[in-house]
Amino acid sequence: MNTPDHPAHPAPALTHVCDLQVELDPIRELGHGRAGQRRIIPIIGGRVEGPKLSGRLLNLGADWQTIWESGVAELDTRYAMETHDGAVIEIINYGYRHGPPEVLARLMAGEAVPADQYYMRTQARLETGDPRYEWVNRTVFIGSGSRQARGVVVSLFAVE
């Protein structure tokens, strides 16, 4: 409600936290499930680089994808990072990738497609028991990503 007694709240700002350079194993097709084509894409490592978080992605986790009949990819990932100073942080990242059919076909063929030609956005939840990084437990993160030939890059931003 935007009235003199209830003014609109300002739009939240975004602060760049890190870039996740995710290395993937080959896709494992499950076949057609209840909601669409199901696939598991193992996450086997990668790098974390940024102003607030840096380190490496651990060789564990996966993206449990569903490709809807419309071509939208529902992304549902769970994996973990180890920071440069030894903290372990869980990452749960959920989102969507979609675009024109010809662009998605190029992505599926392994071509390098500029990220501005399709939509890949996520909402991420990070969690750790390490007190040095306790702030991730109470911060909302969003991601902007792109599919690469052998991986994914996701830039994570804190919603301020």
C-alpha positions, 0 to 999 in steps of 0.5 A, spaced: 500 500 500 503 506 497 499 512 501 502 518 505 501 514 511 504 508 508 509 510 503 512 504 499 519 501 501 525 503 497 527 497 492 533 493 496 540 494 493 544 488 491 552 487 493 556 482 489 559 477 494 562 472 489 562 468 483 561 461 483 565 457 477 562 450 478 565 444 474 560 439 472 560 431 470 556 429 464 549 429 465 545 423 467 538 423 464 533 420 468 527 420 463 520 423 463 518 424 470 511 427 473 513 434 471 518 434 465 524 431 463 528 429 469 536 430 469 541 429 475 548 433 473 553 432 478 557 438 481 565 435 482 568 442 484 570 449 482 572 456 484 569 461 489 572 468 487 569 475 490 570 480 495 566 477 501 567 469 499 573 466 496 575 458 496 573 452 492 567 448 491 567 441 494 566 435 489 559 433 492 552 435 490 548 436 484 543 439 480 537 436 480 533 439 474 526 438 471 526 441 464 518 443 463 515 441 456 515 449 455 523 448 455 524 452 462 529 448 466 528 448 473 534 448 477 535 445 484 542 444 486 545 443 493 553 443 494 558 446 498 564 450 498 570 451 503 573 458 504 580 460 503 580 459 511 577 453 512 570 454 513 565 449 510 558 453 507 552 449 504 549 452 498 542 451 496 541 454 489 534 454 486 532 457 480 530 457 472 533 458 466 529 459 459 530 463 453 528 462 445 528 455 443 533 456 438 538 459 444 536 453 448 538 448 443 545 451 442 546 451 450 544 444 450 549 442 444 554 445 448 555 452 444 558 458 448 551 462 448 552 470 451 548 470 458 544 476 455 540 471 450 537 467 455 534 468 463 538 464 468 536 467 475 537 463 482 535 464 489 540 461 494 541 459 501 547 459 504 549 456 511 555 454 516 556 453 523 563 457 522 562 463 527 566 467 522 561 467 516 555 467 521 552 472 516 551 468 511 545 464 515 541 471 515 542 474 508 538 473 502 542 471 496 540 472 489 544 469 483 545 471 475 548 465 471 550 462 465 551 455 462 558 454 460 560 448 455 563 444 462 560 448 467 556 453 470 558 460 472 553 464 478 554 471 480 551 471 487 549 478 490 546 479 497 540 483 498 541 489 502 
